[in-house]
Amino acid sequence: MATKRSVGTLGDKDLRGKKVFLRADLNILLDDSQNITDDNCIRASVLSIKFLMAKGAKAILANHLA
């Protein structure tokens, strides 16, 4: 079984051509009219996704249901 590691500890050799399973909190807050009021969770995940893509990895995203 693979060892769980932090994204920041992975280098080019570890990621290039690999598929990386990334569990992210992508839940957003909506108001009564279903307008997005807070998308900070998604914005925070973008940094990790871009990091993985820049290193040549394919990011597989997963989110839990609230």
PDB file with one MODEL, atoms N, CA, C and O in Angstrom:
MODEL        1
ATOM      1  N   MET A   1       0.842  -1.175   0.000  1.00  0.00           N
ATOM      2  CA  MET A   1       0.000   0.000   0.000  1.00  0.00           C
ATOM      3  C   MET A   1       0.889   1.242   0.000  1.00  0.00           C
ATOM      4  O   MET A   1       1.932   1.270   0.654  1.00  0.00           O
ATOM      5  N   ALA A   2       0.470   2.258  -0.733  1.00  0.00           N
ATOM      6  CA  ALA A   2       1.238   3.494  -0.827  1.00  0.00           C
ATOM      7  C   ALA A   2       1.197   4.253   0.496  1.00  0.00           C
ATOM      8  O   ALA A   2       0.230   4.171   1.254  1.00  0.00           O
ATOM      9  N   THR A   3       2.258   4.982   0.747  1.00  0.00           N
ATOM     10  CA  THR A   3       2.341   5.794   1.951  1.00  0.00           C
ATOM     11  C   THR A   3       1.656   7.131   1.711  1.00  0.00           C
ATOM     12  O   THR A   3       1.858   7.757   0.670  1.00  0.00           O
ATOM     13  N   LYS A   4       0.856   7.566   2.661  1.00  0.00           N
ATOM     14  CA  LYS A   4       0.187   8.864   2.564  1.00  0.00           C
ATOM     15  C   LYS A   4       1.230   9.959   2.728  1.00  0.00           C
ATOM     16  O   LYS A   4       2.009   9.942   3.681  1.00  0.00           O
ATOM     17  N   ARG A   5       1.246  10.918   1.794  1.00  0.00           N
ATOM     18  CA  ARG A   5       2.214  12.005   1.844  1.00  0.00           C
ATOM     19  C   ARG A   5       1.515  13.327   1.596  1.00  0.00           C
ATOM     20  O   ARG A   5       0.425  13.370   1.025  1.00  0.00           O
ATOM     21  N   SER A   6       2.140  14.385   2.023  1.00  0.00           N
ATOM     22  CA  SER A   6       1.627  15.726   1.795  1.00  0.00           C
ATOM     23  C   SER A   6       2.017  16.180   0.390  1.00  0.00           C
ATOM     24  O   SER A   6       3.086  15.820  -0.104  1.00  0.00           O
ATOM     25  N   VAL A   7       1.169  16.954  -0.244  1.00  0.00           N
ATOM     26  CA  VAL A   7       1.450  17.437  -1.598  1.00  0.00           C
ATOM     27  C   VAL A   7       2.770  18.194  -1.639  1.00  0.00           C
ATOM     28  O   VAL A   7       3.539  18.048  -2.589  1.00  0.00           O
ATOM     29  N   GLY A   8       3.038  19.000  -0.619  1.00  0.00           N
ATOM     30  CA  GLY A   8       4.248  19.815  -0.600  1.00  0.00           C
ATOM     31  C   GLY A   8       5.542  19.028  -0.525  1.00  0.00           C
ATOM     32  O   GLY A   8       6.600  19.568  -0.847  1.00  0.00           O
ATOM     33  N   THR A   9       5.493  17.769  -0.111  1.00  0.00           N
ATOM     34  CA  THR A   9       6.711  16.959   0.002  1.00  0.00           C
ATOM     35  C   THR A   9       7.004  16.171  -1.273  1.00  0.00           C
ATOM     36  O   THR A   9       8.015  15.472  -1.348  1.00  0.00           O
ATOM     37  N   LEU A  10       6.143  16.275  -2.258  1.00  0.00           N
ATOM     38  CA  LEU A  10       6.305  15.511  -3.487  1.00  0.00           C
ATOM     39  C   LEU A  10       7.055  16.328  -4.532  1.00  0.00           C
ATOM     40  O   LEU A  10       6.786  17.516  -4.709  1.00  0.00           O
ATOM     41  N   GLY A  11       7.977  15.700  -5.209  1.00  0.00           N
ATOM     42  CA  GLY A  11       8.759  16.377  -6.236  1.00  0.00           C
ATOM     43  C   GLY A  11       8.367  15.932  -7.633  1.00  0.00           C
ATOM     44  O   GLY A  11       7.449  15.132  -7.811  1.00  0.00           O
ATOM     45  N   ASP A  12       9.079  16.464  -8.626  1.00  0.00           N
ATOM     46  CA  ASP A  12       8.800  16.145 -10.026  1.00  0.00           C
ATOM     47  C   ASP A  12       8.844  14.644 -10.294  1.00  0.00           C
ATOM     48  O   ASP A  12       7.970  14.104 -10.973  1.00  0.00           O
ATOM     49  N   LYS A  13       9.856  13.975  -9.764  1.00  0.00           N
ATOM     50  CA  LYS A  13      10.011  12.537 -10.009  1.00  0.00           C
ATOM     51  C   LYS A  13       8.848  11.746  -9.424  1.00  0.00           C
ATOM     52  O   LYS A  13       8.433  10.730  -9.982  1.00  0.00           O
ATOM     53  N   ASP A  14       8.328  12.219  -8.298  1.00  0.00           N
ATOM     54  CA  ASP A  14       7.218  11.528  -7.645  1.00  0.00           C
ATOM     55  C   ASP A  14       5.907  11.687  -8.406  1.00  0.00           C
ATOM     56  O   ASP A  14       5.046  10.809  -8.343  1.00  0.00           O
ATOM     57  N   LEU A  15       5.745  12.795  -9.121  1.00  0.00           N
ATOM     58  CA  LEU A  15       4.443  13.141  -9.681  1.00  0.00           C
ATOM     59  C   LEU A  15       4.300  12.998 -11.189  1.00  0.00           C
ATOM     60  O   LEU A  15       3.207  12.703 -11.673  1.00  0.00           O
ATOM     61  N   ARG A  16       5.367  13.198 -11.937  1.00  0.00           N
ATOM     62  CA  ARG A  16       5.257  13.215 -13.395  1.00  0.00           C
ATOM     63  C   ARG A  16       4.630  11.925 -13.914  1.00  0.00           C
ATOM     64  O   ARG A  16       5.129  10.826 -13.672  1.00  0.00           O
ATOM     65  N   GLY A  17       3.513  12.090 -14.639  1.00  0.00           N
ATOM     66  CA  GLY A  17       2.829  10.955 -15.240  1.00  0.00           C
ATOM     67  C   GLY A  17       1.976  10.138 -14.283  1.00  0.00           C
ATOM     68  O   GLY A  17       1.408   9.119 -14.677  1.00  0.00           O
ATOM     69  N   LYS A  18       1.879  10.566 -13.043  1.00  0.00           N
ATOM     70  CA  LYS A  18       1.111   9.817 -12.046  1.00  0.00           C
ATOM     71  C   LYS A  18      -0.296  10.386 -11.907  1.00  0.00           C
ATOM     72  O   LYS A  18      -0.547  11.551 -12.213  1.00  0.00           O
ATOM     73  N   LYS A  19      -1.198   9.544 -11.442  1.00  0.00           N
ATOM     74  CA  LYS A  19      -2.540   9.977 -11.077  1.00  0.00           C
ATOM     75  C   LYS A  19      -2.542  10.165  -9.565  1.00  0.00           C
ATOM     76  O   LYS A  19      -2.143   9.270  -8.819  1.00  0.00           O
ATOM     77  N   VAL A  20      -2.992  11.327  -9.121  1.00  0.00           N
ATOM     78  CA  VAL A  20      -2.983  11.646  -7.696  1.00  0.00           C
ATOM     79  C   VAL A  20      -4.419  11.833  -7.222  1.00  0.00           C
ATOM     80  O   VAL A  20      -5.157  12.663  -7.753  1.00  0.00           O
ATOM     81  N   PHE A  21      -4.805  11.053  -6.219  1.00  0.00           N
ATOM     82  CA  PHE A  21      -6.134  11.169  -5.627  1.00  0.00           C
ATOM     83  C   PHE A  21      -6.081  12.277  -4.589  1.00  0.00           C
ATOM     84  O   PHE A  21      -5.335  12.186  -3.613  1.00  0.00           O
ATOM     85  N   LEU A  22      -6.870  13.321  -4.798  1.00  0.00           N
ATOM     86  CA  LEU A  22      -6.865  14.480  -3.912  1.00  0.00           C
ATOM     87  C   LEU A  22      -8.256  14.656  -3.322  1.00  0.00           C
ATOM     88  O   LEU A  22      -9.209  14.975  -4.032  1.00  0.00           O
ATOM     89  N   ARG A  23      -8.358  14.445  -2.022  1.00  0.00           N
ATOM     90  CA  ARG A  23      -9.628  14.676  -1.341  1.00  0.00           C
ATOM     91  C   ARG A  23      -9.633  16.125  -0.891  1.00  0.00           C
ATOM     92  O   ARG A  23      -8.776  16.550  -0.117  1.00  0.00           O
ATOM     93  N   ALA A  24     -10.597  16.870  -1.378  1.00  0.00           N
ATOM     94  CA  ALA A  24     -10.648  18.300  -1.089  1.00  0.00           C
ATOM     95  C   ALA A  24     -12.023  18.677  -0.545  1.00  0.00           C
ATOM     96  O   ALA A  24     -13.031  18.057  -0.884  1.00  0.00           O
ATOM     97  N   ASP A  25     -12.043  19.686   0.289  1.00  0.00           N
ATOM     98  CA  ASP A  25     -13.302  20.215   0.802  1.00  0.00           C
ATOM     99  C   ASP A  25     -13.808  21.224  -0.220  1.00  0.00           C
ATOM    100  O   ASP A  25     -13.334  22.360  -0.258  1.00  0.00           O
ATOM    101  N   LEU A  26     -14.758  20.821  -1.041  1.00  0.00           N
ATOM    102  CA  LEU A  26     -15.262  21.674  -2.113  1.00  0.00           C
ATOM    103  C   LEU A  26     -16.666  22.199  -1.829  1.00  0.00           C
ATOM    104  O   LEU A  26     -17.339  22.705  -2.727  1.00  0.00           O
ATOM    105  N   ASN A  27     -17.100  22.078  -0.591  1.00  0.00           N
ATOM    106  CA  ASN A  27     -18.431  22.560  -0.233  1.00  0.00           C
ATOM    107  C   ASN A  27     -18.463  24.085  -0.256  1.00  0.00           C
ATOM    108  O   ASN A  27     -17.510  24.747   0.153  1.00  0.00           O
ATOM    109  N   ILE A  28     -19.558  24.618  -0.734  1.00  0.00           N
ATOM    110  CA  ILE A  28     -19.733  26.066  -0.778  1.00  0.00           C
ATOM    111  C   ILE A  28     -20.964  26.449   0.028  1.00  0.00           C
ATOM    112  O   ILE A  28     -21.874  25.642   0.216  1.00  0.00           O
ATOM    113  N   LEU A  29     -20.981  27.675   0.495  1.00  0.00           N
ATOM    114  CA  LEU A  29     -22.137  28.173   1.233  1.00  0.00           C
ATOM    115  C   LEU A  29     -23.061  28.917   0.279  1.00  0.00           C
ATOM    116  O   LEU A  29     -22.617  29.709  -0.552  1.00  0.00           O
ATOM    117  N   LEU A  30     -24.352  28.648   0.414  1.00  0.00           N
ATOM    118  CA  LEU A  30     -25.363  29.290  -0.419  1.00  0.00           C
ATOM    119  C   LEU A  30     -26.329  30.063   0.464  1.00  0.00           C
ATOM    120  O   LEU A  30     -26.579  29.690   1.610  1.00  0.00           O
ATOM    121  N   ASP A  31     -26.868  31.148  -0.088  1.00  0.00           N
ATOM    122  CA  ASP A  31     -27.902  31.875   0.644  1.00  0.00           C
ATOM    123  C   ASP A  31     -29.269  31.279   0.304  1.00  0.00           C
ATOM    124  O   ASP A  31     -29.350  30.268  -0.393  1.00  0.00           O
ATOM    125  N   ASP A  32     -30.320  31.894   0.787  1.00  0.00           N
ATOM    126  CA  ASP A  32     -31.677  31.368   0.574  1.00  0.00           C
ATOM    127  C   ASP A  32     -32.085  31.335  -0.893  1.00  0.00           C
ATOM    128  O   ASP A  32     -32.969  30.571  -1.279  1.00  0.00           O
ATOM    129  N   SER A  33     -31.440  32.165  -1.710  1.00  0.00           N
ATOM    130  CA  SER A  33     -31.742  32.207  -3.144  1.00  0.00           C
ATOM    131  C   SER A  33     -30.795  31.334  -3.959  1.00  0.00           C
ATOM    132  O   SER A  33     -30.777  31.412  -5.188  1.00  0.00           O
ATOM    133  N   GLN A  34     -30.008  30.502  -3.278  1.00  0.00           N
ATOM    134  CA  GLN A  34     -29.049  29.591  -3.907  1.00  0.00           C
ATOM    135  C   GLN A  34     -27.885  30.312  -4.587  1.00  0.00           C
ATOM    136  O   GLN A  34     -27.280  29.775  -5.516  1.00  0.00           O
ATOM    137  N   ASN A  35     -27.571  31.518  -4.133  1.00  0.00           N
ATOM    138  CA  ASN A  35     -26.400  32.241  -4.615  1.00  0.00           C
ATOM    139  C   ASN A  35     -25.204  31.857  -3.749  1.00  0.00           C
ATOM    140  O   ASN A  35     -25.333  31.692  -2.536  1.00  0.00           O
ATOM    141  N   ILE A  36     -24.059  31.717  -4.372  1.00  0.00           N
ATOM    142  CA  ILE A  36     -22.845  31.373  -3.635  1.00  0.00           C
ATOM    143  C   ILE A  36     -22.438  32.557  -2.766  1.00  0.00           C
ATOM    144  O   ILE A  36     -22.284  33.676  -3.254  1.00  0.00           O
ATOM    145  N   THR A  37     -22.267  32.295  -1.475  1.00  0.00           N
ATOM    146  CA  THR A  37     -21.858  33.358  -0.554  1.00  0.00           C
ATOM    147  C   THR A  37     -20.415  33.204  -0.095  1.00  0.00           C
ATOM    148  O   THR A  37     -19.799  34.171   0.354  1.00  0.00           O
ATOM    149  N   ASP A  38     -19.874  31.997  -0.203  1.00  0.00           N
ATOM    150  CA  ASP A  38     -18.494  31.773   0.229  1.00  0.00           C
ATOM    151  C   ASP A  38     -17.903  30.604  -0.559  1.00  0.00           C
ATOM    152  O   ASP A  38     -18.345  29.464  -0.416  1.00  0.00           O
ATOM    153  N   ASP A  39     -16.909  30.893  -1.386  1.00  0.00           N
ATOM    154  CA  ASP A  39     -16.267  29.849  -2.188  1.00  0.00           C
ATOM    155  C   ASP A  39     -14.802  29.650  -1.795  1.00  0.00           C
ATOM    156  O   ASP A  39     -14.004  29.151  -2.588  1.00  0.00           O
ATOM    157  N   ASN A  40     -14.456  30.040  -0.578  1.00  0.00           N
ATOM    158  CA  ASN A  40     -13.065  29.945  -0.122  1.00  0.00           C
ATOM    159  C   ASN A  40     -12.521  28.523  -0.159  1.00  0.00           C
ATOM    160  O   ASN A  40     -11.337  28.327  -0.433  1.00  0.00           O
ATOM    161  N   CYS A  41     -13.355  27.535   0.109  1.00  0.00           N
ATOM    162  CA  CYS A  41     -12.887  26.143   0.090  1.00  0.00           C
ATOM    163  C   CYS A  41     -12.404  25.750  -1.307  1.00  0.00           C
ATOM    164  O   CYS A  41     -11.369  25.101  -1.455  1.00  0.00           O
ATOM    165  N   ILE A  42     -13.155  26.144  -2.312  1.00  0.00           N
ATOM    166  CA  ILE A  42     -12.760  25.827  -3.687  1.00  0.00           C
ATOM    167  C   ILE A  42     -11.494  26.593  -4.058  1.00  0.00           C
ATOM    168  O   ILE A  42     -10.570  26.025  -4.641  1.00  0.00           O
ATOM    169  N   ARG A  43     -11.450  27.871  -3.724  1.00  0.00           N
ATOM    170  CA  ARG A  43     -10.275  28.687  -4.042  1.00  0.00           C
ATOM    171  C   ARG A  43      -9.012  28.132  -3.380  1.00  0.00           C
ATOM    172  O   ARG A  43      -7.939  28.150  -3.981  1.00  0.00           O
ATOM    173  N   ALA A  44      -9.136  27.646  -2.159  1.00  0.00           N
ATOM    174  CA  ALA A  44      -7.981  27.092  -1.451  1.00  0.00           C
ATOM    175  C   ALA A  44      -7.481  25.814  -2.121  1.00  0.00           C
ATOM    176  O   ALA A  44      -6.281  25.542  -2.106  1.00  0.00           O
ATOM    177  N   SER A  45      -8.369  25.038  -2.697  1.00  0.00           N
ATOM    178  CA  SER A  45      -7.988  23.786  -3.353  1.00  0.00           C
ATOM    179  C   SER A  45      -7.270  24.018  -4.674  1.00  0.00           C
ATOM    180  O   SER A  45      -6.493  23.173  -5.118  1.00  0.00           O
ATOM    181  N   VAL A  46      -7.526  25.151  -5.299  1.00  0.00           N
ATOM    182  CA  VAL A  46      -6.935  25.446  -6.606  1.00  0.00           C
ATOM    183  C   VAL A  46      -5.406  25.425  -6.542  1.00  0.00           C
ATOM    184  O   VAL A  46      -4.761  24.976  -7.490  1.00  0.00           O
ATOM    185  N   LEU A  47      -4.824  25.894  -5.459  1.00  0.00           N
ATOM    186  CA  LEU A  47      -3.361  25.902  -5.334  1.00  0.00           C
ATOM    187  C   LEU A  47      -2.787  24.490  -5.425  1.00  0.00           C
ATOM    188  O   LEU A  47      -1.796  24.266  -6.121  1.00  0.00           O
ATOM    189  N   SER A  48      -3.396  23.553  -4.736  1.00  0.00           N
ATOM    190  CA  SER A  48      -2.913  22.168  -4.771  1.00  0.00           C
ATOM    191  C   SER A  48      -3.111  21.550  -6.150  1.00  0.00           C
ATOM    192  O   SER A  48      -2.243  20.829  -6.643  1.00  0.00           O
ATOM    193  N   ILE A  49      -4.244  21.831  -6.766  1.00  0.00           N
ATOM    194  CA  ILE A  49      -4.529  21.290  -8.098  1.00  0.00           C
ATOM    195  C   ILE A  49      -3.524  21.828  -9.115  1.00  0.00           C
ATOM    196  O   ILE A  49      -2.992  21.066  -9.922  1.00  0.00           O
ATOM    197  N   LYS A  50      -3.264  23.123  -9.080  1.00  0.00           N
ATOM    198  CA  LYS A  50      -2.293  23.726 -10.006  1.00  0.00           C
ATOM    199  C   LYS A  50      -0.887  23.189  -9.757  1.00  0.00           C
ATOM    200  O   LYS A  50      -0.134  22.965 -10.704  1.00  0.00           O
ATOM    201  N   PHE A  51      -0.530  22.983  -8.496  1.00  0.00           N
ATOM    202  CA  PHE A  51       0.778  22.427  -8.154  1.00  0.00           C
ATOM    203  C   PHE A  51       0.940  21.051  -8.792  1.00  0.00           C
ATOM    204  O   PHE A  51       1.957  20.771  -9.426  1.00  0.00           O
ATOM    205  N   LEU A  52      -0.062  20.199  -8.624  1.00  0.00           N
ATOM    206  CA  LEU A  52      -0.002  18.852  -9.184  1.00  0.00           C
ATOM    207  C   LEU A  52       0.103  18.885 -10.706  1.00  0.00           C
ATOM    208  O   LEU A  52       0.897  18.149 -11.292  1.00  0.00           O
ATOM    209  N   MET A  53      -0.690  19.727 -11.339  1.00  0.00           N
ATOM    210  CA  MET A  53      -0.663  19.819 -12.797  1.00  0.00           C
ATOM    211  C   MET A  53       0.686  20.331 -13.293  1.00  0.00           C
ATOM    212  O   MET A  53       1.197  19.852 -14.305  1.00  0.00           O
ATOM    213  N   ALA A  54       1.261  21.296 -12.589  1.00  0.00           N
ATOM    214  CA  ALA A  54       2.563  21.842 -12.985  1.00  0.00           C
ATOM    215  C   ALA A  54       3.669  20.793 -12.884  1.00  0.00           C
ATOM    216  O   ALA A  54       4.664  20.865 -13.605  1.00  0.00           O
ATOM    217  N   LYS A  55       3.496  19.828 -11.997  1.00  0.00           N
ATOM    218  CA  LYS A  55       4.479  18.757 -11.823  1.00  0.00           C
ATOM    219  C   LYS A  55       4.220  17.587 -12.760  1.00  0.00           C
ATOM    220  O   LYS A  55       4.934  16.586 -12.709  1.00  0.00           O
ATOM    221  N   GLY A  56       3.200  17.698 -13.620  1.00  0.00           N
ATOM    222  CA  GLY A  56       2.929  16.660 -14.607  1.00  0.00           C
ATOM    223  C   GLY A  56       2.005  15.561 -14.130  1.00  0.00           C
ATOM    224  O   GLY A  56       1.925  14.506 -14.759  1.00  0.00           O
ATOM    225  N   ALA A  57       1.308  15.785 -13.031  1.00  0.00           N
ATOM    226  CA  ALA A  57       0.385  14.776 -12.502  1.00  0.00           C
ATOM    227  C   ALA A  57      -1.029  15.028 -13.014  1.00  0.00           C
ATOM    228  O   ALA A  57      -1.371  16.132 -13.439  1.00  0.00           O
ATOM    229  N   LYS A  58      -1.832  13.983 -12.960  1.00  0.00           N
ATOM    230  CA  LYS A  58      -3.256  14.096 -13.254  1.00  0.00           C
ATOM    231  C   LYS A  58      -3.985  14.028 -11.921  1.00  0.00           C
ATOM    232  O   LYS A  58      -3.892  13.031 -11.204  1.00  0.00           O
ATOM    233  N   ALA A  59      -4.706  15.084 -11.596  1.00  0.00           N
ATOM    234  CA  ALA A  59      -5.395  15.152 -10.309  1.00  0.00           C
ATOM    235  C   ALA A  59      -6.780  14.525 -10.425  1.00  0.00           C
ATOM    236  O   ALA A  59      -7.562  14.868 -11.312  1.00  0.00           O
ATOM    237  N   ILE A  60      -7.065  13.611  -9.523  1.00  0.00           N
ATOM    238  CA  ILE A  60      -8.391  13.012  -9.399  1.00  0.00           C
ATOM    239  C   ILE A  60      -8.985  13.588  -8.122  1.00  0.00           C
ATOM    240  O   ILE A  60      -8.490  13.326  -7.026  1.00  0.00           O
ATOM    241  N   LEU A  61     -10.044  14.370  -8.267  1.00  0.00           N
ATOM    242  CA  LEU A  61     -10.617  15.069  -7.121  1.00  0.00           C
ATOM    243  C   LEU A  61     -11.789  14.311  -6.529  1.00  0.00           C
ATOM    244  O   LEU A  61     -12.593  13.710  -7.243  1.00  0.00           O
ATOM    245  N   ALA A  62     -11.866  14.353  -5.213  1.00  0.00           N
ATOM    246  CA  ALA A  62     -12.990  13.754  -4.499  1.00  0.00           C
ATOM    247  C   ALA A  62     -13.440  14.723  -3.419  1.00  0.00           C
ATOM    248  O   ALA A  62     -12.637  15.467  -2.855  1.00  0.00           O
ATOM    249  N   ASN A  63     -14.719  14.702  -3.146  1.00  0.00           N
ATOM    250  CA  ASN A  63     -15.305  15.554  -2.125  1.00  0.00           C
ATOM    251  C   ASN A  63     -16.287  14.711  -1.327  1.00  0.00           C
ATOM    252  O   ASN A  63     -16.930  13.815  -1.874  1.00  0.00           O
ATOM    253  N   HIS A  64     -16.402  14.990  -0.061  1.00  0.00           N
ATOM    254  CA  HIS A  64     -17.398  14.283   0.743  1.00  0.00           C
ATOM    255  C   HIS A  64     -18.726  15.019   0.624  1.00  0.00           C
ATOM    256  O   HIS A  64     -18.758  16.212   0.323  1.00  0.00           O
ATOM    257  N   LEU A  65     -19.797  14.319   0.856  1.00  0.00           N
ATOM    258  CA  LEU A  65     -21.111  14.949   0.840  1.00  0.00           C
ATOM    259  C   LEU A  65     -21.411  15.491   2.221  1.00  0.00           C
ATOM    260  O   LEU A  65     -21.156  14.838   3.232  1.00  0.00           O
ATOM    261  N   ALA A  66     -21.950  16.680   2.249  1.00  0.00           N
ATOM    262  CA  ALA A  66     -22.257  17.315   3.540  1.00  0.00           C
ATOM    263  C   ALA A  66     -23.516  16.735   4.135  1.00  0.00           C
ATOM    264  O   ALA A  66     -23.932  17.145   5.219  1.00  0.00           O
TER     265      ALA A  66
ENDMDL
END
